[in-house]
Amino acid sequence: MYRLFVLAKCDLGHAASVGNRIAEMEEVSEVYSVTGEYDLLIKVGFSDLPEIEDFVQEKLHAVPGLKETVTMMSYRVYGEDIGDFVS
């Protein structure tokens, strides 16, 4: 499986609606509201590489209120079980 992490900037006041809409996409496993320069951190999974381009260009960038993204692909996972995530 290919894992993609996306940092997203949203139009002012739209982070919640953008995050909720992205969280409904079947490829998306997690969406976090984060502090700092970006508004959202999105974790996405794919079974093959061509799906990534389609997702980013056709689905993700079509979300109203999404202003900018930075996309990173993971090539290795360390410590799959990281314990409970405190919310």
PDB file of N, CA, C and O in Angstrom:
ATOM      1  N   MET A   1       0.841  -1.186   0.000  1.00  0.00           N
ATOM      2  CA  MET A   1       0.000   0.000   0.000  1.00  0.00           C
ATOM      3  C   MET A   1       0.882   1.245   0.000  1.00  0.00           C
ATOM      4  O   MET A   1       1.924   1.286   0.655  1.00  0.00           O
ATOM      5  N   TYR A   2       0.454   2.236  -0.732  1.00  0.00           N
ATOM      6  CA  TYR A   2       1.127   3.533  -0.762  1.00  0.00           C
ATOM      7  C   TYR A   2       0.412   4.467   0.203  1.00  0.00           C
ATOM      8  O   TYR A   2      -0.813   4.587   0.172  1.00  0.00           O
ATOM      9  N   ARG A   3       1.186   5.129   1.061  1.00  0.00           N
ATOM     10  CA  ARG A   3       0.611   6.083   2.010  1.00  0.00           C
ATOM     11  C   ARG A   3       1.015   7.482   1.614  1.00  0.00           C
ATOM     12  O   ARG A   3       2.185   7.766   1.356  1.00  0.00           O
ATOM     13  N   LEU A   4       0.035   8.339   1.571  1.00  0.00           N
ATOM     14  CA  LEU A   4       0.238   9.729   1.202  1.00  0.00           C
ATOM     15  C   LEU A   4      -0.172  10.597   2.382  1.00  0.00           C
ATOM     16  O   LEU A   4      -1.192  10.345   3.023  1.00  0.00           O
ATOM     17  N   PHE A   5       0.624  11.614   2.663  1.00  0.00           N
ATOM     18  CA  PHE A   5       0.275  12.602   3.676  1.00  0.00           C
ATOM     19  C   PHE A   5       0.163  13.945   2.980  1.00  0.00           C
ATOM     20  O   PHE A   5       1.034  14.321   2.195  1.00  0.00           O
ATOM     21  N   VAL A   6      -0.898  14.659   3.265  1.00  0.00           N
ATOM     22  CA  VAL A   6      -1.146  15.936   2.615  1.00  0.00           C
ATOM     23  C   VAL A   6      -1.333  17.007   3.680  1.00  0.00           C
ATOM     24  O   VAL A   6      -2.148  16.852   4.589  1.00  0.00           O
ATOM     25  N   LEU A   7      -0.578  18.089   3.564  1.00  0.00           N
ATOM     26  CA  LEU A   7      -0.797  19.280   4.379  1.00  0.00           C
ATOM     27  C   LEU A   7      -1.668  20.212   3.552  1.00  0.00           C
ATOM     28  O   LEU A   7      -1.395  20.432   2.372  1.00  0.00           O
ATOM     29  N   ALA A   8      -2.716  20.760   4.159  1.00  0.00           N
ATOM     30  CA  ALA A   8      -3.657  21.584   3.402  1.00  0.00           C
ATOM     31  C   ALA A   8      -3.901  22.919   4.084  1.00  0.00           C
ATOM     32  O   ALA A   8      -4.069  22.992   5.301  1.00  0.00           O
ATOM     33  N   LYS A   9      -3.917  23.979   3.274  1.00  0.00           N
ATOM     34  CA  LYS A   9      -4.343  25.306   3.717  1.00  0.00           C
ATOM     35  C   LYS A   9      -5.742  25.531   3.169  1.00  0.00           C
ATOM     36  O   LYS A   9      -6.047  25.183   2.028  1.00  0.00           O
ATOM     37  N   CYS A  10      -6.583  26.120   4.004  1.00  0.00           N
ATOM     38  CA  CYS A  10      -7.966  26.366   3.614  1.00  0.00           C
ATOM     39  C   CYS A  10      -8.251  27.858   3.628  1.00  0.00           C
ATOM     40  O   CYS A  10      -7.560  28.632   4.291  1.00  0.00           O
ATOM     41  N   ASP A  11      -9.283  28.249   2.883  1.00  0.00           N
ATOM     42  CA  ASP A  11      -9.741  29.630   2.957  1.00  0.00           C
ATOM     43  C   ASP A  11     -10.176  29.910   4.390  1.00  0.00           C
ATOM     44  O   ASP A  11     -10.660  29.013   5.080  1.00  0.00           O
ATOM     45  N   LEU A  12     -10.008  31.135   4.831  1.00  0.00           N
ATOM     46  CA  LEU A  12     -10.341  31.538   6.195  1.00  0.00           C
ATOM     47  C   LEU A  12     -11.764  31.119   6.556  1.00  0.00           C
ATOM     48  O   LEU A  12     -12.717  31.440   5.847  1.00  0.00           O
ATOM     49  N   GLY A  13     -11.890  30.406   7.658  1.00  0.00           N
ATOM     50  CA  GLY A  13     -13.191  29.974   8.144  1.00  0.00           C
ATOM     51  C   GLY A  13     -13.747  28.718   7.498  1.00  0.00           C
ATOM     52  O   GLY A  13     -14.883  28.337   7.782  1.00  0.00           O
ATOM     53  N   HIS A  14     -12.977  28.061   6.633  1.00  0.00           N
ATOM     54  CA  HIS A  14     -13.475  26.891   5.915  1.00  0.00           C
ATOM     55  C   HIS A  14     -12.803  25.574   6.308  1.00  0.00           C
ATOM     56  O   HIS A  14     -13.104  24.540   5.711  1.00  0.00           O
ATOM     57  N   ALA A  15     -11.915  25.583   7.278  1.00  0.00           N
ATOM     58  CA  ALA A  15     -11.169  24.362   7.612  1.00  0.00           C
ATOM     59  C   ALA A  15     -12.090  23.213   8.023  1.00  0.00           C
ATOM     60  O   ALA A  15     -11.871  22.074   7.613  1.00  0.00           O
ATOM     61  N   ALA A  16     -13.101  23.492   8.815  1.00  0.00           N
ATOM     62  CA  ALA A  16     -14.001  22.425   9.274  1.00  0.00           C
ATOM     63  C   ALA A  16     -14.782  21.819   8.115  1.00  0.00           C
ATOM     64  O   ALA A  16     -14.881  20.597   8.012  1.00  0.00           O
ATOM     65  N   SER A  17     -15.335  22.650   7.248  1.00  0.00           N
ATOM     66  CA  SER A  17     -16.117  22.112   6.124  1.00  0.00           C
ATOM     67  C   SER A  17     -15.220  21.361   5.143  1.00  0.00           C
ATOM     68  O   SER A  17     -15.614  20.322   4.613  1.00  0.00           O
ATOM     69  N   VAL A  18     -14.026  21.877   4.901  1.00  0.00           N
ATOM     70  CA  VAL A  18     -13.080  21.193   4.015  1.00  0.00           C
ATOM     71  C   VAL A  18     -12.671  19.858   4.637  1.00  0.00           C
ATOM     72  O   VAL A  18     -12.665  18.833   3.954  1.00  0.00           O
ATOM     73  N   GLY A  19     -12.332  19.863   5.919  1.00  0.00           N
ATOM     74  CA  GLY A  19     -11.930  18.637   6.603  1.00  0.00           C
ATOM     75  C   GLY A  19     -13.017  17.582   6.595  1.00  0.00           C
ATOM     76  O   GLY A  19     -12.741  16.406   6.357  1.00  0.00           O
ATOM     77  N   ASN A  20     -14.255  17.991   6.855  1.00  0.00           N
ATOM     78  CA  ASN A  20     -15.369  17.038   6.846  1.00  0.00           C
ATOM     79  C   ASN A  20     -15.600  16.454   5.458  1.00  0.00           C
ATOM     80  O   ASN A  20     -15.859  15.259   5.320  1.00  0.00           O
ATOM     81  N   ARG A  21     -15.508  17.277   4.452  1.00  0.00           N
ATOM     82  CA  ARG A  21     -15.719  16.794   3.075  1.00  0.00           C
ATOM     83  C   ARG A  21     -14.617  15.812   2.669  1.00  0.00           C
ATOM     84  O   ARG A  21     -14.895  14.780   2.058  1.00  0.00           O
ATOM     85  N   ILE A  22     -13.370  16.136   3.008  1.00  0.00           N
ATOM     86  CA  ILE A  22     -12.252  15.251   2.669  1.00  0.00           C
ATOM     87  C   ILE A  22     -12.348  13.939   3.443  1.00  0.00           C
ATOM     88  O   ILE A  22     -12.038  12.879   2.898  1.00  0.00           O
ATOM     89  N   ALA A  23     -12.773  13.996   4.702  1.00  0.00           N
ATOM     90  CA  ALA A  23     -12.886  12.794   5.530  1.00  0.00           C
ATOM     91  C   ALA A  23     -13.887  11.791   4.955  1.00  0.00           C
ATOM     92  O   ALA A  23     -13.791  10.597   5.239  1.00  0.00           O
ATOM     93  N   GLU A  24     -14.836  12.256   4.159  1.00  0.00           N
ATOM     94  CA  GLU A  24     -15.836  11.373   3.548  1.00  0.00           C
ATOM     95  C   GLU A  24     -15.302  10.608   2.336  1.00  0.00           C
ATOM     96  O   GLU A  24     -15.944   9.662   1.879  1.00  0.00           O
ATOM     97  N   MET A  25     -14.155  10.994   1.813  1.00  0.00           N
ATOM     98  CA  MET A  25     -13.598  10.329   0.632  1.00  0.00           C
ATOM     99  C   MET A  25     -13.087   8.942   1.006  1.00  0.00           C
ATOM    100  O   MET A  25     -12.423   8.776   2.029  1.00  0.00           O
ATOM    101  N   GLU A  26     -13.395   7.949   0.178  1.00  0.00           N
ATOM    102  CA  GLU A  26     -13.075   6.557   0.506  1.00  0.00           C
ATOM    103  C   GLU A  26     -11.580   6.292   0.677  1.00  0.00           C
ATOM    104  O   GLU A  26     -11.204   5.402   1.440  1.00  0.00           O
ATOM    105  N   GLU A  27     -10.728   7.034  -0.007  1.00  0.00           N
ATOM    106  CA  GLU A  27      -9.282   6.819   0.074  1.00  0.00           C
ATOM    107  C   GLU A  27      -8.678   7.363   1.369  1.00  0.00           C
ATOM    108  O   GLU A  27      -7.579   6.967   1.758  1.00  0.00           O
ATOM    109  N   VAL A  28      -9.385   8.256   2.025  1.00  0.00           N
ATOM    110  CA  VAL A  28      -8.868   8.967   3.195  1.00  0.00           C
ATOM    111  C   VAL A  28      -9.107   8.153   4.462  1.00  0.00           C
ATOM    112  O   VAL A  28     -10.228   7.720   4.730  1.00  0.00           O
ATOM    113  N   SER A  29      -8.043   7.947   5.237  1.00  0.00           N
ATOM    114  CA  SER A  29      -8.184   7.209   6.493  1.00  0.00           C
ATOM    115  C   SER A  29      -8.266   8.131   7.702  1.00  0.00           C
ATOM    116  O   SER A  29      -8.922   7.797   8.689  1.00  0.00           O
ATOM    117  N   GLU A  30      -7.600   9.300   7.639  1.00  0.00           N
ATOM    118  CA  GLU A  30      -7.617  10.217   8.782  1.00  0.00           C
ATOM    119  C   GLU A  30      -7.442  11.652   8.307  1.00  0.00           C
ATOM    120  O   GLU A  30      -6.729  11.921   7.340  1.00  0.00           O
ATOM    121  N   VAL A  31      -8.110  12.572   9.009  1.00  0.00           N
ATOM    122  CA  VAL A  31      -7.944  14.005   8.767  1.00  0.00           C
ATOM    123  C   VAL A  31      -7.804  14.671  10.128  1.00  0.00           C
ATOM    124  O   VAL A  31      -8.650  14.490  11.004  1.00  0.00           O
ATOM    125  N   TYR A  32      -6.739  15.440  10.302  1.00  0.00           N
ATOM    126  CA  TYR A  32      -6.481  16.129  11.564  1.00  0.00           C
ATOM    127  C   TYR A  32      -6.479  17.632  11.355  1.00  0.00           C
ATOM    128  O   TYR A  32      -5.970  18.128  10.350  1.00  0.00           O
ATOM    129  N   SER A  33      -7.046  18.348  12.300  1.00  0.00           N
ATOM    130  CA  SER A  33      -6.887  19.796  12.367  1.00  0.00           C
ATOM    131  C   SER A  33      -5.566  20.029  13.096  1.00  0.00           C
ATOM    132  O   SER A  33      -5.342  19.466  14.167  1.00  0.00           O
ATOM    133  N   VAL A  34      -4.690  20.857  12.523  1.00  0.00           N
ATOM    134  CA  VAL A  34      -3.361  21.047  13.101  1.00  0.00           C
ATOM    135  C   VAL A  34      -3.043  22.529  13.285  1.00  0.00           C
ATOM    136  O   VAL A  34      -3.666  23.395  12.672  1.00  0.00           O
ATOM    137  N   THR A  35      -2.067  22.795  14.134  1.00  0.00           N
ATOM    138  CA  THR A  35      -1.603  24.162  14.337  1.00  0.00           C
ATOM    139  C   THR A  35      -0.462  24.451  13.381  1.00  0.00           C
ATOM    140  O   THR A  35       0.129  23.539  12.804  1.00  0.00           O
ATOM    141  N   GLY A  36      -0.164  25.716  13.222  1.00  0.00           N
ATOM    142  CA  GLY A  36       0.965  26.097  12.383  1.00  0.00           C
ATOM    143  C   GLY A  36       0.524  26.689  11.065  1.00  0.00           C
ATOM    144  O   GLY A  36      -0.569  27.243  10.946  1.00  0.00           O
ATOM    145  N   GLU A  37       1.385  26.563  10.080  1.00  0.00           N
ATOM    146  CA  GLU A  37       1.174  27.177   8.772  1.00  0.00           C
ATOM    147  C   GLU A  37       0.010  26.547   8.003  1.00  0.00           C
ATOM    148  O   GLU A  37      -0.629  27.210   7.186  1.00  0.00           O
ATOM    149  N   TYR A  38      -0.263  25.269   8.265  1.00  0.00           N
ATOM    150  CA  TYR A  38      -1.325  24.552   7.555  1.00  0.00           C
ATOM    151  C   TYR A  38      -2.501  24.305   8.486  1.00  0.00           C
ATOM    152  O   TYR A  38      -2.359  24.353   9.708  1.00  0.00           O
ATOM    153  N   ASP A  39      -3.651  24.043   7.906  1.00  0.00           N
ATOM    154  CA  ASP A  39      -4.878  23.838   8.674  1.00  0.00           C
ATOM    155  C   ASP A  39      -5.196  22.369   8.909  1.00  0.00           C
ATOM    156  O   ASP A  39      -5.745  22.009   9.950  1.00  0.00           O
ATOM    157  N   LEU A  40      -4.853  21.520   7.942  1.00  0.00           N
ATOM    158  CA  LEU A  40      -5.221  20.107   8.010  1.00  0.00           C
ATOM    159  C   LEU A  40      -4.041  19.210   7.654  1.00  0.00           C
ATOM    160  O   LEU A  40      -3.188  19.573   6.844  1.00  0.00           O
ATOM    161  N   LEU A  41      -4.008  18.027   8.275  1.00  0.00           N
ATOM    162  CA  LEU A  41      -3.088  16.955   7.910  1.00  0.00           C
ATOM    163  C   LEU A  41      -3.960  15.771   7.515  1.00  0.00           C
ATOM    164  O   LEU A  41      -4.799  15.320   8.295  1.00  0.00           O
ATOM    165  N   ILE A  42      -3.758  15.274   6.304  1.00  0.00           N
ATOM    166  CA  ILE A  42      -4.621  14.242   5.739  1.00  0.00           C
ATOM    167  C   ILE A  42      -3.782  13.003   5.442  1.00  0.00           C
ATOM    168  O   ILE A  42      -2.726  13.099   4.817  1.00  0.00           O
ATOM    169  N   LYS A  43      -4.257  11.834   5.893  1.00  0.00           N
ATOM    170  CA  LYS A  43      -3.579  10.566   5.616  1.00  0.00           C
ATOM    171  C   LYS A  43      -4.434   9.778   4.624  1.00  0.00           C
ATOM    172  O   LYS A  43      -5.627   9.563   4.841  1.00  0.00           O
ATOM    173  N   VAL A  44      -3.798   9.354   3.532  1.00  0.00           N
ATOM    174  CA  VAL A  44      -4.522   8.703   2.446  1.00  0.00           C
ATOM    175  C   VAL A  44      -3.797   7.418   2.055  1.00  0.00           C
ATOM    176  O   VAL A  44      -2.568   7.367   2.104  1.00  0.00           O
ATOM    177  N   GLY A  45      -4.537   6.385   1.669  1.00  0.00           N
ATOM    178  CA  GLY A  45      -3.933   5.126   1.251  1.00  0.00           C
ATOM    179  C   GLY A  45      -4.362   4.718  -0.147  1.00  0.00           C
ATOM    180  O   GLY A  45      -5.511   4.918  -0.542  1.00  0.00           O
ATOM    181  N   PHE A  46      -3.417   4.140  -0.898  1.00  0.00           N
ATOM    182  CA  PHE A  46      -3.680   3.710  -2.271  1.00  0.00           C
ATOM    183  C   PHE A  46      -3.041   2.359  -2.522  1.00  0.00           C
ATOM    184  O   PHE A  46      -2.012   2.032  -1.932  1.00  0.00           O
ATOM    185  N   SER A  47      -3.652   1.571  -3.402  1.00  0.00           N
ATOM    186  CA  SER A  47      -3.070   0.274  -3.752  1.00  0.00           C
ATOM    187  C   SER A  47      -2.100   0.381  -4.922  1.00  0.00           C
ATOM    188  O   SER A  47      -1.221  -0.469  -5.067  1.00  0.00           O
ATOM    189  N   ASP A  48      -2.240   1.412  -5.764  1.00  0.00           N
ATOM    190  CA  ASP A  48      -1.270   1.589  -6.845  1.00  0.00           C
ATOM    191  C   ASP A  48      -1.039   3.072  -7.143  1.00  0.00           C
ATOM    192  O   ASP A  48      -1.867   3.922  -6.819  1.00  0.00           O
ATOM    193  N   LEU A  49       0.092   3.357  -7.761  1.00  0.00           N
ATOM    194  CA  LEU A  49       0.523   4.741  -7.994  1.00  0.00           C
ATOM    195  C   LEU A  49      -0.415   5.589  -8.855  1.00  0.00           C
ATOM    196  O   LEU A  49      -0.630   6.754  -8.520  1.00  0.00           O
ATOM    197  N   PRO A  50      -0.980   5.069  -9.941  1.00  0.00           N
ATOM    198  CA  PRO A  50      -1.843   5.924 -10.765  1.00  0.00           C
ATOM    199  C   PRO A  50      -3.038   6.504 -10.009  1.00  0.00           C
ATOM    200  O   PRO A  50      -3.540   7.565 -10.378  1.00  0.00           O
ATOM    201  N   GLU A  51      -3.498   5.829  -8.965  1.00  0.00           N
ATOM    202  CA  GLU A  51      -4.623   6.331  -8.171  1.00  0.00           C
ATOM    203  C   GLU A  51      -4.273   7.648  -7.478  1.00  0.00           C
ATOM    204  O   GLU A  51      -5.150   8.479  -7.243  1.00  0.00           O
ATOM    205  N   ILE A  52      -3.001   7.837  -7.154  1.00  0.00           N
ATOM    206  CA  ILE A  52      -2.579   9.030  -6.419  1.00  0.00           C
ATOM    207  C   ILE A  52      -2.820  10.285  -7.241  1.00  0.00           C
ATOM    208  O   ILE A  52      -3.395  11.250  -6.738  1.00  0.00           O
ATOM    209  N   GLU A  53      -2.393  10.286  -8.489  1.00  0.00           N
ATOM    210  CA  GLU A  53      -2.583  11.458  -9.345  1.00  0.00           C
ATOM    211  C   GLU A  53      -4.065  11.777  -9.514  1.00  0.00           C
ATOM    212  O   GLU A  53      -4.463  12.940  -9.437  1.00  0.00           O
ATOM    213  N   ASP A  54      -4.875  10.756  -9.743  1.00  0.00           N
ATOM    214  CA  ASP A  54      -6.317  10.972  -9.895  1.00  0.00           C
ATOM    215  C   ASP A  54      -6.918  11.575  -8.634  1.00  0.00           C
ATOM    216  O   ASP A  54      -7.717  12.508  -8.705  1.00  0.00           O
ATOM    217  N   PHE A  55      -6.529  11.037  -7.476  1.00  0.00           N
ATOM    218  CA  PHE A  55      -7.073  11.547  -6.220  1.00  0.00           C
ATOM    219  C   PHE A  55      -6.707  13.013  -6.017  1.00  0.00           C
ATOM    220  O   PHE A  55      -7.580  13.838  -5.751  1.00  0.00           O
ATOM    221  N   VAL A  56      -5.430  13.339  -6.141  1.00  0.00           N
ATOM    222  CA  VAL A  56      -4.972  14.702  -5.868  1.00  0.00           C
ATOM    223  C   VAL A  56      -5.564  15.693  -6.862  1.00  0.00           C
ATOM    224  O   VAL A  56      -6.096  16.727  -6.459  1.00  0.00           O
ATOM    225  N   GLN A  57      -5.480  15.395  -8.137  1.00  0.00           N
ATOM    226  CA  GLN A  57      -5.903  16.360  -9.153  1.00  0.00           C
ATOM    227  C   GLN A  57      -7.410  16.406  -9.369  1.00  0.00           C
ATOM    228  O   GLN A  57      -7.967  17.480  -9.594  1.00  0.00           O
ATOM    229  N   GLU A  58      -8.074  15.264  -9.304  1.00  0.00           N
ATOM    230  CA  GLU A  58      -9.497  15.219  -9.626  1.00  0.00           C
ATOM    231  C   GLU A  58     -10.409  15.360  -8.410  1.00  0.00           C
ATOM    232  O   GLU A  58     -11.476  15.965  -8.512  1.00  0.00           O
ATOM    233  N   LYS A  59     -10.010  14.817  -7.270  1.00  0.00           N
ATOM    234  CA  LYS A  59     -10.890  14.833  -6.099  1.00  0.00           C
ATOM    235  C   LYS A  59     -10.487  15.893  -5.077  1.00  0.00           C
ATOM    236  O   LYS A  59     -11.288  16.752  -4.708  1.00  0.00           O
ATOM    237  N   LEU A  60      -9.240  15.821  -4.628  1.00  0.00           N
ATOM    238  CA  LEU A  60      -8.804  16.711  -3.551  1.00  0.00           C
ATOM    239  C   LEU A  60      -8.843  18.173  -3.977  1.00  0.00           C
ATOM    240  O   LEU A  60      -9.405  19.007  -3.267  1.00  0.00           O
ATOM    241  N   HIS A  61      -8.260  18.491  -5.114  1.00  0.00           N
ATOM    242  CA  HIS A  61      -8.203  19.886  -5.557  1.00  0.00           C
ATOM    243  C   HIS A  61      -9.555  20.441  -5.994  1.00  0.00           C
ATOM    244  O   HIS A  61      -9.671  21.637  -6.264  1.00  0.00           O
ATOM    245  N   ALA A  62     -10.570  19.596  -6.066  1.00  0.00           N
ATOM    246  CA  ALA A  62     -11.922  20.046  -6.416  1.00  0.00           C
ATOM    247  C   ALA A  62     -12.736  20.461  -5.194  1.00  0.00           C
ATOM    248  O   ALA A  62     -13.863  20.936  -5.340  1.00  0.00           O
ATOM    249  N   VAL A  63     -12.188  20.290  -3.991  1.00  0.00           N
ATOM    250  CA  VAL A  63     -12.927  20.618  -2.769  1.00  0.00           C
ATOM    251  C   VAL A  63     -13.009  22.136  -2.601  1.00  0.00           C
ATOM    252  O   VAL A  63     -11.978  22.806  -2.543  1.00  0.00           O
ATOM    253  N   PRO A  64     -14.218  22.680  -2.524  1.00  0.00           N
ATOM    254  CA  PRO A  64     -14.366  24.127  -2.320  1.00  0.00           C
ATOM    255  C   PRO A  64     -13.762  24.558  -0.984  1.00  0.00           C
ATOM    256  O   PRO A  64     -13.960  23.891   0.031  1.00  0.00           O
ATOM    257  N   GLY A  65     -13.036  25.654  -0.983  1.00  0.00           N
ATOM    258  CA  GLY A  65     -12.425  26.169   0.233  1.00  0.00           C
ATOM    259  C   GLY A  65     -11.006  25.692   0.463  1.00  0.00           C
ATOM    260  O   GLY A  65     -10.320  26.196   1.353  1.00  0.00           O
ATOM    261  N   LEU A  66     -10.552  24.722  -0.331  1.00  0.00           N
ATOM    262  CA  LEU A  66      -9.168  24.249  -0.236  1.00  0.00           C
ATOM    263  C   LEU A  66      -8.297  25.187  -1.056  1.00  0.00           C
ATOM    264  O   LEU A  66      -8.527  25.384  -2.249  1.00  0.00           O
ATOM    265  N   LYS A  67      -7.291  25.765  -0.401  1.00  0.00           N
ATOM    266  CA  LYS A  67      -6.483  26.794  -1.045  1.00  0.00           C
ATOM    267  C   LYS A  67      -5.147  26.276  -1.570  1.00  0.00           C
ATOM    268  O   LYS A  67      -4.723  26.653  -2.663  1.00  0.00           O
ATOM    269  N   GLU A  68      -4.484  25.419  -0.803  1.00  0.00           N
ATOM    270  CA  GLU A  68      -3.121  24.989  -1.151  1.00  0.00           C
ATOM    271  C   GLU A  68      -2.832  23.649  -0.498  1.00  0.00           C
ATOM    272  O   GLU A  68      -3.322  23.368   0.595  1.00  0.00           O
ATOM    273  N   THR A  69      -2.024  22.810  -1.175  1.00  0.00           N
ATOM    274  CA  THR A  69      -1.626  21.532  -0.589  1.00  0.00           C
ATOM    275  C   THR A  69      -0.137  21.277  -0.780  1.00  0.00           C
ATOM    276  O   THR A  69       0.478  21.761  -1.730  1.00  0.00           O
ATOM    277  N   VAL A  70       0.419  20.515   0.136  1.00  0.00           N
ATOM    278  CA  VAL A  70       1.768  19.961   0.022  1.00  0.00           C
ATOM    279  C   VAL A  70       1.600  18.462   0.221  1.00  0.00           C
ATOM    280  O   VAL A  70       1.047  18.022   1.229  1.00  0.00           O
ATOM    281  N   THR A  71       2.076  17.680  -0.741  1.00  0.00           N
ATOM    282  CA  THR A  71       1.862  16.238  -0.726  1.00  0.00           C
ATOM    283  C   THR A  71       3.181  15.508  -0.504  1.00  0.00           C
ATOM    284  O   THR A  71       4.192  15.821  -1.132  1.00  0.00           O
ATOM    285  N   MET A  72       3.155  14.525   0.406  1.00  0.00           N
ATOM    286  CA  MET A  72       4.336  13.713   0.710  1.00  0.00           C
ATOM    287  C   MET A  72       3.944  12.244   0.665  1.00  0.00           C
ATOM    288  O   MET A  72       2.885  11.870   1.169  1.00  0.00           O
ATOM    289  N   MET A  73       4.789  11.407   0.065  1.00  0.00           N
ATOM    290  CA  MET A  73       4.526   9.979   0.023  1.00  0.00           C
ATOM    291  C   MET A  73       5.500   9.264   0.950  1.00  0.00           C
ATOM    292  O   MET A  73       6.704   9.520   0.926  1.00  0.00           O
ATOM    293  N   SER A  74       4.967   8.373   1.758  1.00  0.00           N
ATOM    294  CA  SER A  74       5.776   7.590   2.677  1.00  0.00           C
ATOM    295  C   SER A  74       6.329   6.366   1.957  1.00  0.00           C
ATOM    296  O   SER A  74       5.614   5.718   1.193  1.00  0.00           O
ATOM    297  N   TYR A  75       7.595   6.050   2.197  1.00  0.00           N
ATOM    298  CA  TYR A  75       8.177   4.854   1.599  1.00  0.00           C
ATOM    299  C   TYR A  75       8.513   3.791   2.634  1.00  0.00           C
ATOM    300  O   TYR A  75       8.888   2.677   2.268  1.00  0.00           O
ATOM    301  N   ARG A  76       8.387   4.110   3.914  1.00  0.00           N
ATOM    302  CA  ARG A  76       8.636   3.131   4.970  1.00  0.00           C
ATOM    303  C   ARG A  76       7.892   3.558   6.229  1.00  0.00           C
ATOM    304  O   ARG A  76       7.761   4.748   6.514  1.00  0.00           O
ATOM    305  N   VAL A  77       7.404   2.565   6.983  1.00  0.00           N
ATOM    306  CA  VAL A  77       6.704   2.829   8.242  1.00  0.00           C
ATOM    307  C   VAL A  77       7.515   2.201   9.366  1.00  0.00           C
ATOM    308  O   VAL A  77       7.910   1.038   9.282  1.00  0.00           O
ATOM    309  N   TYR A  78       7.756   2.959  10.397  1.00  0.00           N
ATOM    310  CA  TYR A  78       8.442   2.458  11.591  1.00  0.00           C
ATOM    311  C   TYR A  78       7.432   2.374  12.719  1.00  0.00           C
ATOM    312  O   TYR A  78       6.670   3.317  12.934  1.00  0.00           O
ATOM    313  N   GLY A  79       7.410   1.265  13.444  1.00  0.00           N
ATOM    314  CA  GLY A  79       6.546   1.137  14.609  1.00  0.00           C
ATOM    315  C   GLY A  79       5.078   1.344  14.289  1.00  0.00           C
ATOM    316  O   GLY A  79       4.482   2.334  14.714  1.00  0.00           O
ATOM    317  N   GLU A  80       4.497   0.430  13.551  1.00  0.00           N
ATOM    318  CA  GLU A  80       3.096   0.542  13.119  1.00  0.00           C
ATOM    319  C   GLU A  80       2.155   0.793  14.291  1.00  0.00           C
ATOM    320  O   GLU A  80       1.230   1.596  14.168  1.00  0.00           O
ATOM    321  N   ASP A  81       2.366   0.128  15.426  1.00  0.00           N
ATOM    322  CA  ASP A  81       1.507   0.334  16.590  1.00  0.00           C
ATOM    323  C   ASP A  81       2.128   1.405  17.472  1.00  0.00           C
ATOM    324  O   ASP A  81       3.090   1.136  18.192  1.00  0.00           O
ATOM    325  N   ILE A  82       1.587   2.616  17.421  1.00  0.00           N
ATOM    326  CA  ILE A  82       2.148   3.713  18.214  1.00  0.00           C
ATOM    327  C   ILE A  82       1.351   3.966  19.486  1.00  0.00           C
ATOM    328  O   ILE A  82       1.572   4.969  20.164  1.00  0.00           O
ATOM    329  N   GLY A  83       0.427   3.072  19.817  1.00  0.00           N
ATOM    330  CA  GLY A  83      -0.344   3.221  21.038  1.00  0.00           C
ATOM    331  C   GLY A  83      -1.529   4.146  20.857  1.00  0.00           C
ATOM    332  O   GLY A  83      -1.866   4.540  19.741  1.00  0.00           O
ATOM    333  N   ASP A  84      -2.151   4.483  21.963  1.00  0.00           N
ATOM    334  CA  ASP A  84      -3.333   5.345  21.925  1.00  0.00           C
ATOM    335  C   ASP A  84      -2.946   6.767  21.587  1.00  0.00           C
ATOM    336  O   ASP A  84      -1.970   7.301  22.115  1.00  0.00           O
ATOM    337  N   PHE A  85      -3.705   7.366  20.721  1.00  0.00           N
ATOM    338  CA  PHE A  85      -3.508   8.773  20.359  1.00  0.00           C
ATOM    339  C   PHE A  85      -4.432   9.593  21.238  1.00  0.00           C
ATOM    340  O   PHE A  85      -5.649   9.409  21.203  1.00  0.00           O
ATOM    341  N   VAL A  86      -3.874  10.485  22.014  1.00  0.00           N
ATOM    342  CA  VAL A  86      -4.672  11.296  22.933  1.00  0.00           C
ATOM    343  C   VAL A  86      -5.366  12.390  22.146  1.00  0.00           C
ATOM    344  O   VAL A  86      -4.722  13.142  21.415  1.00  0.00           O
ATOM    345  N   SER A  87      -6.671  12.479  22.293  1.00  0.00           N
ATOM    346  CA  SER A  87      -7.404  13.516  21.564  1.00  0.00           C
ATOM    347  C   SER A  87      -7.798  14.657  22.464  1.00  0.00           C
ATOM    348  O   SER A  87      -8.423  15.615  22.009  1.00  0.00           O
TER     349      SER A  87
END
